[in-house]
Amino acid sequence: MKDDSFLAFAETCEALSRESGRKKLAALVAAYLGSLEVGDARTASLFLLGTPLESGSRIDLGGALLWQAVQEVVEDASPAPWADYSEVTKDAVDVGEAVYAVLEAGKTHRKTDRKGHREEHPSGHVSLGEVRATFERIRAATGAGSVGTKRRLLAGLIRGMSPLEAKWLAKIATGEMRHGVSEGLLLDAIALLAGVERAKVETASMFESSLENLVEGALSAGGAYFDTAGPVLFRPLRPMLAEVAGSVEDALEELGGRCLFEYKLDGARVQIHKEPGRVRIFSRALRDLTENLPEIALECSRKIEASTAILDGEVIAVGGDGAPLPFQDLSTRLTSKPSSLGLPSEIAASLRLFDVLLAEGAAVTDRPLEERRAVLRSVTDADVVVESLTTGSAAEAQAFYEKALAAGHEGLMAKDLSSTYRPGTRGKHWLKIKKKATLDVVIVAAEYGYGRRHGWLSNYHLAVRDEKTGKFLPVGKTFKGLTDIEFEEMTGRLLALKVSEQDWAVVVRPETVVEVSFGDVQRSSRYESGYALRFARIERLREDKKPDEADTLERLKQIFLAQGPRKDGRP
């Protein structure tokens, strides 16, 4: 009988945390997933990545709420006061370790029955499915009293667990696994599971909306599952992403002297799926936005001539004169529940398309960009295709760049005409050229403000992602860029993600991505990253980005080196 217990999952995670070799880690993960039924393997693959629920599902479950649930469990089982447990957590490196320490210490304080027998922690009776179902119920808890409901659900789950199980439950809830399993390593394990080359799995991952689907495919169909990867209608794909270029000259040099330039829009990335009588609009994060953008769905029905198509583009906010407005003017449309929206005309939106993945039932992702653009023009009206220029002339490209800025856009995209479409990947086949230097960073902590900002978390600790370790490394702080209303909203958001509260700041789960502009990058011994952003300012909240899509330490280093000499007083 296959072991679907959460205890087996926790023991596997413990074994992973003691291992360091990538091949051995992948083999351990493959062996564990292979020991499960398909549904449980899907759940386990999510949990291994510190994800409570499937991609695109948000769950408001911070460290503070988890800690309250642990306190409830301990106080119900132990006569010792809660304050007595504070000492045992002083060496814990994360919430999971702290939960384990408290529950282990609680063994010596547990209540006894009439015969003097101490109650024991249960172990191995909670299944993976029960944990996932509890996370689903926590997600569904909203409105008045929802915090108490979530706490009781968590406490009920923890009561049925040993300290080891509760430790890894806490790590999943807070996203701090620290056992060496990343998305990349999971792909290694899936390749072992299916008995195929890793490259095949990586290609298939570009066309799947979730890694759970790959796990299921490997278990149910083996290697054959990875032979038919491609775009499928109404199964959204992660979009292809771009690197940064400093100028049109840099872009032309990088892309071989001739490329496609197009306006870089300050909007929301969207993916359009269409068949006769049906249109769906998906966000960059794979969320269905169709009900939020009804006039865009109608425009797609009228202006996409192909009977079946998957198209890549952007939705922007526009003023009464048709000129583009900042992304913030559109964000309310994208984050509000459709039932609470006013008429679409209150915040007008406009569609611009720039790529095609499927047309008339045929995938075109393997065709070069130059051919895909010809297909795009053949299946859509010209007025919904983003303005572009193909040239090898730096002077022409610079004039087009100035034209884009004058029209109110962010800058230009430069694209390799021979490039294929690779969903979910970032590379130098696409480059973005922007006037203002910006980075997408993650908020990892926040301090309460002073004066007008008193009572709000309004001084934000910013971090970039270290691709080698998966850690988020601080690069500075800022309190600039948000309005009073946005400070208040951000405070609520961050408190829901609270992990702990130190003398210096409230530590939060690294989940909130913001785009920041800055003056330059300096070397810094103050921050673990080794660098600091000067004059950082928040430009916008990136609801469309996950933390693992934030800019990397390597990207920060590239910016620093590109600044030239004497930025930090060194050659």
Secondary structure, DSSP 8 states (H G I E B T S, - for coil): ----BHHHHHHHHHHHHT---HHHHHHHHHHHHHTS-HHHHHHHHHHHTT-SSSTT------HHHHHHHHHHHHHHH-SS-GGGGGGGGTT-SSHHHHHHHHHHHHGGG--B-TTS-B-----S--BHHHHHHHHHHHHH--STTHHHHHHHHHHHHHHTS-HHHHHHHHHHHHT---SS--HHHHHHHHHHHHTS-HHHHHHHHHT-S-HHHHHHHHHHHGGGGGGS---BTTB-----EEEE-SSHHHHHHHTTS-EEEEEE-SSEEEEEEEETTEEEEEETTS-B-GGG-HHHHHHHHHHB-SSSEEEEEEEEEB-TTS-B--THHHHHHHHS-GGG---GGGG-EEEEEEEEEEETTEE-TTS-HHHHHHHHHHHB-GGGB--EEEES-HHHHHHHHHHHHHTT--EEEEE-TT----TT-EEEEEEEEESS-EEEEEEEEEEEB-GGGBTSEEEEEEEEE-TTT--EEEEEEE--S--HHHHHHHHHHHHHTEEEE-SS-EEEEEEEEEEEE-SEEEE-SSSTTSEEEES-EEEEE-TT--GGGS-BHHHHHHHHHHT-TTSSS--
